[in-house]
Amino acid sequence: MFLTPDEAELFFKLHRSLMFYVNERLGVVPNIGSADEFSALPPEIRLEVRNAFHDETDLIESFVDANPCDLSDEELDIVLSWHHQVAGKFFIFRQLKRYTVFLSTEDTPIAYGVLALTEPFEDLIGLHLPVMTDTVLMPFQGKIVYDGLLSSYNISFGGGIRRSLNENYRTAKEQFGIVTSLPAQARPMTEKKATKKKRTSSQKVQPVLETVVSLTDEFCRERLNEEYADMCRRLAEKLARKRPSPLLRGKPATWACGIVRTIGWINYLDDRSFSPHMKLTEIDKAFGVAESTGQGKSKTIRTMLKIRPFDPTWTLPSRMDDNPMAWMLEVNGFLMDVRHAPREVQKIAFEKGLIPYIPAERSDNEAD
């Protein structure tokens, strides 16, 4: 979905007028005589002006006060609304009938419903999603558009990252819905019944979660280490957040056993070459759970959360260097170990949380 021709013409008129004014004030590109001349510049040059503008958004008020292009009050109101623009990196996540979903990369994910300008997004970035991009989202007459400059990264993502993005998408929809106007606002709960049900479920699972975590903490601190305790706590909290939470069904000791077993299974706890080392059946005995029950609960958790061997999400930080799956990304259509990729690719992957650190920088530090 994209703007009508009249809407697109208005957007480009206002945006190039503002950017021409910004360039005049900041002096990024010399000898530009008009807004039309500015819009004819190569995208990489216009990108320099846009990036400079991000640090000087007060120029919006200056532009409106001066009104150098003799815009109407309605047009000036549109420009003023651009104070609510959102700049940064996004995952172009899903194509829907009315808009394309851009998923933010912030700690609190937000899903934006964005309209293209004159060309469909699939013509710009292709059909294979998700795609990581760097752009600016802008309000425009009750819709969200982008500013016409779209920098995408030719990186494909594996199943683990896709599952993480799907979870972020669900979280974003629960908190904000799909945001189709700016600024974004938290989604109001209109149905009291739904609110009551959600609150009651959360209240029920919290004491169970605390019991399970106390059991895993005690076991890990006595027999394993704090690193295992932290990872088991994360897994328990993940199970508690599911709706309905599976922790409400079954005994806390059984869940605690299954959680420790799962983290141990991923990190090869029963391999003598690793430290700490322990047979998985010893976990069952410690929790007073039958071996078949412990195995079954761990299998249930792995199936429920789609956890696989070498899963980077549940790998102990100290084991990450030895986990090949933590470093595998698809770049330009080829699966490769990102530790051998250019530093720029490593930085992008690190900024998106796809790898635990930037290998090139660590290599430089070790060389020093």
C-alpha positions in Angstrom: 0.0 0.0 0.0 1.3 3.5 -0.8 0.2 7.1 -1.1 -2.1 8.4 -3.8 -0.4 10.5 -6.4 -1.7 13.7 -4.9 -0.6 12.7 -1.4 2.9 11.7 -2.7 3.2 15.0 -4.6 2.3 17.0 -1.4 4.7 15.0 0.8 7.7 15.4 -1.6 6.9 19.2 -2.0 7.0 19.7 1.8 9.9 17.4 2.5 12.2 18.8 -0.2 11.3 22.3 0.9 12.3 21.5 4.5 15.5 19.7 3.6 16.5 22.5 1.3 16.0 25.0 4.2 18.0 22.7 6.5 20.8 22.5 4.0 20.9 26.2 3.7 21.1 26.7 7.5 23.6 23.9 8.1 25.7 24.3 5.0 26.1 20.6 4.3 26.1 20.8 0.5 27.2 24.1 -1.0 25.7 25.9 -4.1 22.2 24.4 -4.0 19.9 27.1 -5.4 16.4 25.6 -4.9 14.3 22.8 -3.4 13.9 21.2 -6.8 17.7 21.3 -7.3 18.2 19.7 -3.8 15.7 16.9 -4.6 17.7 16.1 -7.8 20.9 15.3 -5.7 22.0 11.7 -5.5 20.5 9.8 -2.5 23.8 9.5 -0.7 24.2 13.3 -0.7 20.7 13.9 0.5 21.3 11.3 3.2 24.1 13.6 4.6 21.6 16.4 5.0 19.0 14.2 6.6 21.6 12.9 9.1 22.7 16.4 10.0 19.1 17.4 10.5 18.6 14.7 13.1 20.7 16.7 15.5 19.0 20.0 14.6 15.3 19.2 14.6 14.6 22.6 16.1 15.0 23.8 12.5 11.4 22.6 12.0 10.1 25.6 14.1 12.5 27.9 12.3 11.2 26.8 9.0 7.6 27.2 10.0 8.2 30.6 11.4 10.1 31.8 8.4 7.8 30.0 5.9 10.3 30.6 3.1 8.2 28.6 0.6 5.0 30.4 1.3 3.2 27.2 2.5 -0.4 27.2 3.6 -1.3 26.8 7.3 -2.4 23.2 6.6 0.9 22.4 5.0 2.8 24.0 7.8 0.9 21.9 10.3 2.1 18.8 8.5 5.7 20.0 8.7 5.2 20.7 12.4 4.0 17.1 13.0 7.4 15.9 11.8 8.7 16.5 15.3 7.2 13.1 16.0 9.4 11.4 13.3 11.2 8.2 14.4 14.7 7.6 13.1 16.7 4.5 13.4 17.1 0.9 12.3 14.1 -1.3 11.7 13.2 -4.8 10.5 10.8 -4.6 7.6 9.0 -7.5 9.0 5.7 -8.3 7.2 3.7 -7.1 4.2 0.0 -6.7 5.1 -2.9 -5.5 2.9 -3.1 -2.0 4.3 0.6 -1.3 5.1 4.0 -2.8 5.7 5.1 -3.6 9.2 8.3 -2.0 10.4 9.5 -3.5 13.7 11.7 -1.3 15.8 15.0 -2.6 17.2 14.6 -0.9 20.6 14.4 -2.8 23.9 10.6 -2.2 23.9 9.6 -3.3 20.4 7.1 -1.2 18.4 5.4 -2.4 15.2 4.7 0.5 12.8 2.2 0.2 9.9 4.1 2.1 7.1 2.9 3.2 3.7 5.3 3.4 0.8 5.5 6.7 -1.2 5.3 5.9 -4.9 6.8 2.5 -5.2 5.8 -0.6 -3.3 8.3 -1.7 -0.7 8.7 -5.1 -2.5 10.1 -3.2 -5.5 12.7 -1.5 -3.2 13.8 -4.3 -1.0 12.5 -7.5 -2.6 10.0 -10.1 -1.4 12.1 -12.0 1.1 11.5 -10.7 4.7 12.6 -9.7 7.2 15.0 -7.1 5.9 17.1 -4.8 8.2 16.9 -1.1 7.2 17.9 2.3 8.3 15.3 5.0 7.7 13.1 7.7 9.2 9.4 7.2 9.8 7.2 10.3 9.6 3.6 11.2 10.3 1.7 12.4 7.3 -2.0 13.2 7.3 -2.9 10.5 9.9 -0.6 7.9 8.3 3.0 6.8 8.7 5.4 7.1 5.7 9.1 7.0 5.4 11.3 9.9 4.3 12.2 8.5 0.9 15.7 7.3 1.9 15.9 3.6 2.7 19.2 2.0 3.5 18.9 -1.8 3.7 21.4 -4.4 4.8 21.9 -7.5 2.7 21.8 -9.9 5.7 19.4 -12.9 6.0 18.4 -14.3 9.3 18.1 -17.9 10.5 15.4 -19.6 12.4 16.5 -18.4 15.9 16.4 -14.7 14.9 13.1 -15.1 13.1 11.6 -16.7 16.2 12.9 -13.8 18.3 11.4 -11.3 15.9 8.0 -13.1 15.9 8.0 -12.9 19.7 8.9 -9.2 19.6 6.1 -8.6 17.1 3.6 -10.3 19.4 4.9 -8.2 22.3 4.6 -5.0 20.3 1.0 -5.8 19.3 0.0 -6.6 22.9 1.3 -3.3 24.2 0.7 -0.8 21.3 -1.2 -2.7 18.6 0.2 -1.9 15.1 1.0 1.8 15.3 -0.5 3.6 12.2 0.0 7.2 13.4 2.7 9.1 15.3 3.4 9.6 18.1 2.8 6.1 19.2 0.6 5.5 22.2 0.2 2.5 24.5 -2.8 0.4 23.5 -5.8 1.0 25.8 -7.5 -2.1 27.2 -11.1 -1.5 26.1 -12.6 -4.8 27.5 -12.6 -4.9 31.2 -13.1 -8.7 31.1 -9.9 -9.1 29.1 -8.0 -6.9 31.6 -9.3 -8.8 34.5 -8.4 -12.2 32.9 -4.9 -11.0 32.1 -4.3 -9.6 35.6 -5.7 -12.8 37.3 -3.5 -15.0 35.2 -0.4 -12.9 36.0 -1.2 -13.0 39.7 -1.6 -16.8 39.6 1.7 -17.5 37.9 3.9 -15.2 39.9 4.1 -17.2 43.1 4.6 -20.4 41.1 7.5 -18.7 39.2 9.0 -17.6 42.5 8.9 -21.2 43.8 10.4 -22.6 40.6 13.2 -20.0 40.5 14.0 -20.6 44.2 14.5 -24.3 43.4 16.6 -23.7 40.3 18.7 -21.1 42.1 19.4 -23.4 45.0 20.3 -26.3 42.8 22.6 -24.3 40.5 24.4 -22.4 43.2 25.1 -25.6 45.1 26.0 -27.9 42.3 26.7 -25.8 39.2 27.4 -22.0 39.2 25.8 -18.6 39.1 25.9 -18.6 35.3 23.6 -21.6 35.1 21.4 -20.0 37.8 20.9 -16.9 35.7 20.1 -18.8 32.5 17.6 -21.1 34.3 15.9 -18.0 35.7 15.6 -16.6 32.2 14.0 -19.8 31.0 11.6 -19.9 33.9 10.5 -16.3 33.3 10.0 -17.1 29.6 7.7 -19.9 30.5 5.9 -17.6 33.0 5.2 -15.0 30.3 3.4 -17.4 28.0 -0.4 -17.2 28.0 -1.6 -19.3 29.5 1.6 -20.1 31.4 2.4 -23.8 31.4 3.9 -23.4 34.9 0.3 -23.4 36.2 0.0 -27.0 35.3 2.2 -29.5 37.2 4.5 -29.4 40.2 7.1 -26.7 40.6 9.8 -29.3 41.3 9.1 -31.0 38.0 9.3 -27.7 36.1 12.5 -26.8 37.9 14.0 -30.2 37.0 12.9 -29.7 33.3 14.4 -26.2 33.2 17.8 -27.2 34.6 17.8 -30.3 32.3 17.1 -28.1 29.3 19.8 -25.6 30.0 22.2 -28.5 30.8 21.2 -30.3 27.5 21.9 -27.2 25.4 25.3 -26.6 27.1 26.4 -30.2 27.2 26.5 -30.4 31.0 26.9 -34.2 30.7 30.1 -33.8 28.6 33.2 -34.5 30.8 35.3 -32.1 28.8 33.2 -29.2 30.2 33.2 -27.8 33.7 30.9 -27.9 35.6 30.0 -31.5 34.5 27.0 -33.6 35.7 24.9 -36.4 34.4 21.4 -35.2 33.5 19.9 -38.1 35.5 21.5 -36.6 38.7 19.3 -33.6 38.2 16.2 -35.8 38.3 17.4 -37.4 41.6 18.2 -34.0 43.2 14.7 -32.7 42.5 13.0 -36.0 43.5 11.7 -36.6 40.0 11.6 -39.8 38.0 14.0 -40.0 35.1 11.3 -40.4 32.6 9.4 -37.4 34.0 12.5 -35.2 33.9 13.2 -36.2 30.3 9.6 -35.6 29.3 9.4 -32.2 30.9 12.6 -31.1 29.3 11.4 -32.3 25.9 8.1 -30.4 26.5 10.0 -27.2 27.2 12.2 -27.6 24.1 9.3 -28.3 21.9 7.2 -25.5 23.3 9.9 -22.9 22.9 11.5 -24.4 19.7 14.8 -24.8 21.4 17.4 -26.7 19.4 21.0 -27.9 20.0 23.6 -25.1 20.2 20.7 -22.6 20.5 22.5 -19.2 21.0 19.5 -17.8 23.0 20.1 -20.3 25.8 23.9 -20.8 25.5 25.9 -19.8 28.6 28.0 -16.6 28.0 31.2 -18.5 28.8 30.4 -21.1 26.2 29.4 -18.7 23.4 32.8 -18.7 21.8 32.6 -22.4 21.3 29.0 -22.3 19.9 29.2 -22.2 16.0 25.5 -21.4 15.7 26.0 -18.1 17.6 28.1 -16.8 14.7 26.4 -18.2 11.6 24.5 -15.6 9.5 23.4 -15.6 5.9 25.2 -12.8 4.1 24.5 -12.2 0.4 22.8 -15.5 0.1 25.6 -17.5 1.7 25.7 -19.0 5.2 29.0 -18.0 6.8 30.7 -17.6 10.2 30.3 -13.8 10.8 33.7 -13.8 12.6 35.2 -14.0 9.2 33.0 -11.2 7.7 34.1 -7.5 7.3 34.1 -5.4 10.4 31.1 -3.4 9.1 29.0 -6.5 8.9 30.1 -7.6 12.4 29.1 -4.2 13.8 25.6 -4.4 12.3 25.1 -7.9 13.6 26.3 -6.8 17.1 24.1 -3.7 17.2 21.1 -6.0 16.4 22.0 -8.4 19.1 22.7 -11.2 16.7 26.3 -11.9 18.0 27.7 -11.4 21.5 30.5 -9.1 20.6 32.5 -7.7 17.6 35.2 -10.3 16.9 37.3 -7.8 14.9 37.6 -5.5 17.9 38.5 -8.3 20.2 41.2 -9.4 17.8 42.6 -5.9 17.8 42.7 -5.8 21.6 44.4 -9.1 21.8 47.0 -7.9 19.3 47.7 -4.9 21.4 
